[in-house]
Amino acid sequence: MTRSLHLLFGIVAYAIFLLVFLYLIGFVADLPWWPRTVDRPRPDMPIGPAAAVDGALVLLFGLQHSVMARQGFKRAWTRIVPEPIERSTYMLFTCLALILMFVFWQPIPITLWDVRGGAAGVLLWALFGAGWLIVLLSTFLLNHFELFGLQQVWHALRDRTASAPQLRQPLFYRLVRHPLYSGFFIAFWATPHMTVGHALLAAGLSAYMLIAIEYEERDLIGLFGAEYEAYRGRVGKLMPRFRRS
């Protein structure tokens, strides 16, 4: 019964995450039919306090996402949360941090650039879509279902043990070490209408990702040792590393 409940918990957590992730795309895109976006509704506080609130929301997300992902935290956390649903629980906390951002975000609709309606706008929308597509594909190139907690609860139900981790380098991972983050960078910055509020969101999340990469790579070096060190020497962090023959 417990294993079945863990499986149900994992499926529900995954469904919630998908809904929140889809909402994030519309939030960043400032879709006109979205209830709340990075630039709507109209602001109800001055720029200074609005920027402080937005900065705090980005910081909350960054702290939750980074601290809960560290191995030391996981070891302590699994004394409370059963190990099969640890990843699913982590996703739910991520969803909560994002929902708080959606609800309390304070738009700062001062335009930095606006190229809507022209060729540059079309190009930026194409890049925006490509960024999210890179994010999605990157999860499947490694293990989408493990990343989002479904494999863990399925293995627990079947009383199976996860195989030892391997340093795989499929497709994007042959070019950059963190294509998922590369996709997020593109998606957050590629917009035909950039406002101060949108730039604050993009800059804050970009700073978080750069910091998170350093911690992730420490964990990866600890896990794979010299193999990852060699990989890091060959492949760029977020952009392909072009070298002369």
URMOHU-V370054 format. One record per backbone hydrogen bond with DSSP energy under -1.0 kcal/mol. CO is the residue of the C=O (numbers start at 1). NH is the residue of the N-H. E is the energy in kcal/mol with one decimal. If there is no record, write none. Layout:
# URMOHU-V370054
CO:NH:E + CO:NH:E
This chain:
# URMOHU-V370054
1:5:-2.3 + 2:6:-2.3 + 3:7:-2.2 + 4:8:-2.5 + 5:9:-2.7 + 6:10:-2.6 + 7:11:-2.3 + 8:12:-2.5 + 9:13:-2.7 + 10:14:-2.1 + 11:15:-2.3 + 12:16:-2.5 + 13:17:-2.4 + 14:18:-2.4 + 15:19:-2.0 + 16:20:-2.5 + 17:21:-2.9 + 18:22:-2.4 + 19:23:-2.1 + 20:24:-2.1 + 21:25:-1.6 + 22:26:-1.7 + 23:27:-2.6 + 24:28:-2.6 + 25:29:-2.4 + 26:31:-1.8 + 27:38:-2.3 + 31:34:-1.6 + 40:37:-2.1 + 46:50:-2.3 + 47:51:-2.9 + 48:52:-2.0 + 49:53:-2.5 + 50:54:-2.6 + 51:55:-2.6 + 52:56:-2.1 + 53:57:-2.1 + 54:58:-2.3 + 55:59:-2.4 + 56:60:-2.5 + 57:61:-2.1 + 58:62:-2.7 + 59:63:-2.8 + 60:64:-2.4 + 61:65:-2.8 + 62:66:-2.2 + 63:67:-2.6 + 64:68:-1.7 + 67:70:-1.1 + 70:74:-2.3 + 71:75:-2.3 + 72:76:-1.6 + 73:77:-3.3 + 74:78:-2.4 + 76:79:-1.3 + 77:80:-1.9 + 77:81:-2.8 + 82:85:-1.4 + 83:86:-1.4 + 85:89:-2.5 + 86:90:-2.2 + 87:91:-2.1 + 88:92:-1.8 + 89:93:-2.1 + 90:94:-2.0 + 91:95:-2.6 + 92:96:-2.3 + 93:97:-2.2 + 94:98:-2.2 + 95:99:-2.9 + 96:100:-2.4 + 97:101:-1.5 + 98:102:-2.6 + 99:103:-2.5 + 100:104:-2.5 + 101:105:-1.6 + 108:110:-1.8 + 108:197:-2.1 + 110:196:-1.8 + 113:194:-2.0 + 115:118:-1.4 + 118:122:-1.8 + 119:123:-2.4 + 120:124:-2.3 + 121:125:-2.3 + 122:126:-2.3 + 123:127:-2.3 + 124:128:-2.5 + 125:129:-2.4 + 126:130:-2.4 + 127:131:-2.6 + 128:132:-1.7 + 129:133:-2.1 + 130:134:-2.6 + 131:135:-2.0 + 132:136:-2.4 + 133:137:-2.9 + 134:138:-2.4 + 135:139:-1.4 + 136:140:-1.3 + 137:141:-2.1 + 138:142:-1.1 + 143:147:-2.7 + 144:148:-1.5 + 145:150:-1.3 + 145:151:-2.0 + 146:149:-1.5 + 149:153:-1.4 + 150:154:-2.0 + 151:155:-2.8 + 152:156:-2.0 + 153:157:-1.9 + 154:158:-2.1 + 155:160:-3.2 + 166:168:-1.4 + 170:173:-2.6 + 171:174:-2.1 + 172:175:-1.8 + 172:176:-2.6 + 178:182:-2.0 + 179:183:-2.6 + 180:184:-1.7 + 181:185:-2.7 + 182:186:-2.2 + 183:187:-2.6 + 184:188:-2.6 + 185:189:-1.8 + 186:190:-2.5 + 189:191:-1.3 + 192:115:-3.1 + 194:112:-3.7 + 194:113:-1.5 + 195:199:-2.6 + 196:200:-2.3 + 197:201:-2.2 + 198:202:-2.8 + 199:203:-3.0 + 200:204:-2.5 + 201:205:-2.5 + 202:206:-2.1 + 203:207:-2.5 + 204:208:-2.1 + 205:209:-2.3 + 206:210:-2.2 + 207:211:-1.9 + 208:212:-3.1 + 209:213:-2.4 + 210:214:-1.1 + 211:215:-1.5 + 212:216:-2.8 + 213:217:-2.7 + 214:218:-1.5 + 215:219:-1.9 + 216:220:-2.4 + 217:221:-2.5 + 218:222:-2.3 + 219:223:-1.6 + 220:224:-3.3 + 221:225:-2.3 + 224:227:-1.4 + 225:229:-1.8 + 226:230:-2.5 + 227:231:-1.8 + 228:232:-3.0 + 229:233:-1.6 + 230:234:-1.2 + 231:235:-2.3 + 236:177:-2.7 + 237:178:-1.7
